[in-house]
Amino acid sequence: MHEGAADARAPNVARSLVTIYCLSVAGLLITEVALYTSMPSTTGLFVGAIVTVTTVMQLLQIWTEKPMPGKDCQGRDTVD
C-alpha cells in the first residue's frame, strides 16, 4: 500500500481500509489524551495537534496522486 496508495490504480477498497485504520488510531490517541490522562491542557492540545497533522499527512499520501517518474507535480518533464 505504501508504494501504490496514491496511484490511480490502487483499489478504492484498499484506500478506504487504510483510511479507516488511520482515523481509528488517531481517534484512539485523541481519546486517550483527552479522557484518561492528567496532563495540562496545553500539553493535551499540543498532542492533539500533532495527531491531527500526522493524520492529515497520512491521508494526503493515500488519496493524492503522485507524479510519474521523470515528471514534476504538474506533469512536466524534469531535467536531471
N, C-alpha and C positions, 0 to 999 in steps of 0.2 A: 504494500500500500504506500510506503514511503516514496518509492521511485515513481509510481504512476498515479498517485492520488489526484494530482491536478491535471492529468492527461485527460483529454476528452473521451478517450476510450475506456477509462475506468468506469466500472459499473456504478450506477447511482445507488444500488443497494449497499455496496461496499462503502461508498462515501457516507451514506446515511448511518450505517452501523458505527463507523469511526466517529461521526459527529455525535451520536448518542453517547458513545463512550466518553468523549472529551467533555461533553456537557455534564454527564453524571459525575465524573471525577471533580470537575470544577464546583458543582453543587455540593458534593460531599465536603470538599475543603472549606468552602464558604460556610457551610452549616457547622462544621467543627469549630471554626474560628468564632462564629457569631454566637453559638449556643453553649458550647462546652468548655470554654477557656475563660480565665480570669485576667486576661491581658488588658492593658489600657486601650481605650477606644481608638486612639491614633494608630497604635500598632495594628489593631484589627482592621482599620481602614486601609493601612498600607498593605497588609497581607491580601485583603480583598482586591485591591487594585492590581497587585502582581498576578493574582489568579485570573482576574478578568483580562488583563493584557495578554497573558500567556494563552488563554483560551482563544482569544480573537486571532492571535498569530497562528495557532494550530488550525483553526477553521479556515483562515485565508489560504494556508498551504494546501488544504484539502479541496477547496472549492474554486480557487482561481487557476486560470490557465498558466502554464509555464511556457516560456519562449522555446522555440525549436532550437536544437543545436546549430550554431552558426548564425543565429538571428538574435536581434535585441528584442526588448519587450514590445516594440511596435512593429515587429516583423521585418525590419531592415537587415540586410547582410552586415555582419560585423567584420571589422578589419583586424586581422591578427597581428 
